[in-house]
């Protein structure tokens, strides 16, 4: 399954985004959950909370979270919180 992050993902958008994905996530099997980050331009730490939730849901189904086209700023933010392992 592949999801795509929007261009803007801040605290104001994260809950809405997760709700938009609920149907897709309900159908998640054991295949990897891939998240395309190529559109992501404006974000805050809420994106990390969203990714942690996606990783938790993937693990609950015996799967993994895989991120693609991760912006350097997101790598840097994840490093600050020591969270890069959530997608490695």
C-alpha positions as CSV (number, residue, x, y, z in Angstrom):
1,X,0.0,0.0,0.0
2,X,1.3,3.5,-0.7
3,X,0.2,6.8,0.8
4,X,1.4,10.2,-0.2
5,X,2.0,13.0,2.2
6,X,0.6,16.4,1.1
7,X,2.7,19.5,0.5
8,X,1.7,20.9,3.9
9,X,1.5,18.8,7.0
10,X,1.4,20.7,10.3
11,X,-0.4,20.2,13.6
12,X,-3.5,21.7,12.0
13,X,-3.5,19.1,9.2
14,X,-2.2,15.9,10.7
15,X,-5.4,14.6,12.3
16,X,-7.4,15.4,9.2
17,X,-4.8,13.6,7.1
18,X,-5.0,10.5,9.2
19,X,-8.8,10.5,9.1
20,X,-8.6,10.7,5.3
21,X,-6.4,7.6,5.2
22,X,-8.6,5.5,7.7
23,X,-10.3,3.4,5.0
24,X,-7.0,2.7,3.2
25,X,-5.3,1.8,6.5
26,X,-8.1,-0.5,7.5
27,X,-7.3,-2.6,4.4
28,X,-3.6,-2.8,5.3
29,X,-2.3,-6.3,5.2
30,X,1.2,-7.5,5.9
31,X,2.7,-5.8,2.9
32,X,4.9,-2.8,3.6
33,X,3.2,0.5,4.1
34,X,5.0,2.9,1.8
35,X,4.7,6.7,2.2
36,X,5.8,9.0,-0.6
37,X,7.2,12.2,0.9
38,X,8.1,13.9,-2.4
39,X,5.4,16.6,-2.2
40,X,6.1,17.5,1.4
41,X,7.4,21.1,1.6
42,X,5.9,22.8,4.7
43,X,5.8,20.8,7.9
44,X,6.3,20.7,11.6
45,X,6.9,18.0,14.2
46,X,3.3,16.8,13.7
47,X,4.6,14.9,10.7
48,X,6.7,12.8,13.1
49,X,3.6,12.0,15.2
50,X,1.8,11.0,12.0
51,X,4.6,8.8,10.9
52,X,4.9,7.2,14.3
53,X,1.2,6.3,14.2
54,X,1.6,4.8,10.7
55,X,4.6,2.8,11.9
56,X,2.6,1.6,14.9
57,X,-0.3,0.5,12.6
58,X,2.1,-1.2,10.2
59,X,3.8,-3.2,13.0
60,X,0.4,-4.2,14.4
61,X,-0.2,-6.0,11.1
62,X,3.3,-7.5,11.0
63,X,4.4,-5.0,8.4
64,X,6.9,-2.1,8.2
65,X,6.8,1.5,7.3
66,X,8.9,2.6,4.3
67,X,9.4,6.2,3.4
68,X,10.4,7.4,-0.1
69,X,11.7,10.8,-1.2
70,X,12.2,12.0,2.3
71,X,13.2,15.7,2.4
72,X,16.5,16.5,4.1
73,X,14.6,18.7,6.6
74,X,12.5,15.8,7.7
75,X,15.6,13.7,8.2
76,X,17.1,16.5,10.3
77,X,13.9,16.9,12.4
78,X,13.7,13.1,13.0
79,X,17.4,13.1,14.0
80,X,16.7,15.8,16.6
81,X,14.1,13.6,18.2
82,X,16.1,10.4,17.6
83,X,13.2,9.0,15.5
84,X,14.9,8.1,12.2
85,X,14.7,4.4,13.0
86,X,11.0,4.5,12.6
87,X,11.4,4.1,8.9
88,X,14.8,2.3,8.6
